[in-house]
C-alpha cells in the first residue's frame, strides 16, 4: 500500500487494533509519547508536522513495504510510517527520525547536574514523651553537605517544621556551624503540646540551610518524617540522605480537562487543611482545694484555706498569628460561669511577639465543691492590640457539660481533691456562650 505525498493516512480503530494483535514478528509496544514527538530546540516551530512525523503503523497489513523511489522517498526496504522523518528527509541527505529528535530535546532540557549530586546526610534522634506531650528532636551531625560558599564550604544550620501547620508557630532552629561540610550540633529542639493525634497525622520537615549574611539564606536539602513512625517513649535514630523539596504541580503543562481536575483537587486539599487548622494549644492545671481547719494562716493562704478551685495557666503552643509580622501578643482570660456578679474574670500578663508564650500564672476561685459541679470554666486566649479591639485567638470550655478531653480533665480534677491535674487542650474558634469581643 502506498500513500501519495501530502495525503493524510486515515486508520480506523479496528485496523489499528488488528495491527497490534496480528501474528507476526514481535514489535516493541509504542508509548503515548511516541505519538507526540518533541521537537528539538534547533528545529523550526513554524513548520507544521507532516503525517510522516506522527508515529503510525507502517502499513495496514504486515509485510508490505514502500517502493524504492516512490512517493515516500528514500531507498529500498521497509521505510514505513513507524519511522517518521523530518521535513526535508525526502531528499535523502538530512533524514532524522523523530525518536532521535526527541532524545536530543530531552538531553538539552534535562535538569542540571546538581540534581544528581549528593546533598549530604543528616543524623538525628526523635523521642516522643507521652506523659508531657512533648516531642524532642536531637540533631546530631551532618556529613558531605553540598558546598554553598565561594570557599567551597558552608555555614549550615537545621530548621524544623511541623506539617501541616503555620510556619512561624512551629519553626525551631539550631545554632550555626561555620565553614564546614561536616557540622556537629548535638542540640535538642523540643515541641510542646504534641498530642497522640498529632503524632498520627503530622509530618516533621527537617531542612538544612546555609546562613548568608549578605543575601538570603540558601537551602541545601531536606527530609520529611511521618511522626507515626515514632513510638511513644522510645528513641528512634535516623540517618538519612538529604533531598530536594518535592516539586509543585504545574497546571500549565496539562490539558484543559486535567487543569480543571487539578484546580478542584487543590481547592479540596485546601479545605481539608483548613478544617484541620488549629488555633493553638493551651496547657492548663486544675486543682480543687478542700477547706482547711488550720486557723494560723494569713493572707492568700487563709483565703485558699476556705476551699476553692485553683486554675494554673502554664503556657500556650503553636498559636495562630494575628499580626502582620506573623506573630501575636497573647494573653489569657479565665471566667467561672455563670457569673452573676461579674467578679470571676482574671487576666494574665501580655507577652509580646510570640506564638509560644509561657505564663506560669495561677488564679483562685473561692467556691464550694457542690457549687463547682454547676459551674463552667471558660479560658480564652487573645491577641493584644494597642488602640483597637483585641483579636480572639481561641478558647476552651471545661465543665460537666463538656466532651472529650476537656470533660475528662474536669472529672479528674473533681475526683482528685488537692492534687494538681495538668492537661493540654486544643483551642477552638468559638466558645459557646461567650462573647468574642474584648
C-alpha positions, 0 to 999 in steps of 0.5 A: 500500500502506498500513500501519495505525498501530502495525503493524510493516512486515515486508520480506523480503530479496528485496523489499528487494533488488528495491527497490534494483535496480528501474528507476526514478528514481535514489535516493541509496544509504542508509548503515548509519547511516541505519538507526540514527538518533541521537537528539538530546540534547533528545529523550526516551530513554524513548520507544521508536522507532516503525517510522516512525523506522527508515529503510525503503523507502517502499513495496514497489513504486515509485510508490505513495504514502500517502493524504492523511489516512490512517493515516500522517498528514500531507498529500498526496504521497509521505510514505513510510517513507524519511522517518521522523518523530518521535513526535508528527509525526502531528499535523502541527505538530512533524514532524522527520525523523530525518536532521535529528535526527541532524545536530543530535546530531552538531553538539552532540557534535562535538569542540571547536574546538581540534581544528581549530586549528593546533598549530604546526610543528616543524623538525628534522634526523635523521642516522643514523651507521652506523659508531657506531650512533648516531642524532642528532636536531637540533631546530631551531625551532618556529613558531605553537605553540598558546598554553598560558599565561594570557599567551597564550604558552608555555614549550615544550620537545621530548621524544623517544621511541623506539617501541616501547620503555620510556619512561624508557630512551629519553626525551631532552629539550631545554632550555626556551624561555620565553614564546614561540610561536616557540622556537629550540633548535638542540640535538642529542639523540643515541641510542646503540646504534641498530642497522640493525634498529632503524632498520627497525622503530622509530618516533621520537615527537617531542612538544612540551610546555609546562613548568608549574611549578605543575601538570603539564606540558601537551602541545601536539602531536606527530609520529611518524617511521618511522626507515626513512625515514632513510638511513644517513649522510645528513641528512634535514630535516623540517618538519612540522605538529604533531598530536594523539596518535592516539586509543585504541580504545574497546571500549565503543562496539562490539558484543559480537562486535567487543569480543571481536575487539578484546580478542584483537587487543590481547592479540596486539599485546601479545605481539608487543611483548613478544617484541620487548622488549629488555633493553638494549644493551651496547657492548663492545671486544675486543682480543687482545694478542700477547706482547711481547719488550720486557723494560723494562716494569713493572707492568700493562704487563709483565703485558699484555706476556705476551699476553692478551685485553683486554675494554673495557666502554664503556657500556650503552643503553636498559636495562630498569628494575628499580626502582620509580622506573623506573630501575636501578643497573647494573653489569657482570660479565665471566667467561672460561669455563670457569673452573676456578679461579674467578679470571676474574670482574671487576666494574665500578663501580655507577652509580646511577639510570640506564638509560644508564650509561657505564663506560669500564672495561677488564679483562685476561685473561692467556691464550694465543691457542690457549687463547682459541679454547676459551674463552667470554666471558660479560658480564652486566649487573645491577641493584644492590640494597642488602640483597637479591639483585641483579636480572639485567638481561641478558647476552651470550655471545661465543665460537666457539660463538656466532651472529650478531653476537656470533660475528662480533665474536669472529672479528674480534677473533681475526683482528685481533691488537692492534687494538681491535674495538668492537661493540654487542650486544643483551642477552638474558634468559638466558645459557646456562650461567650462573647468574642469581643474584648 
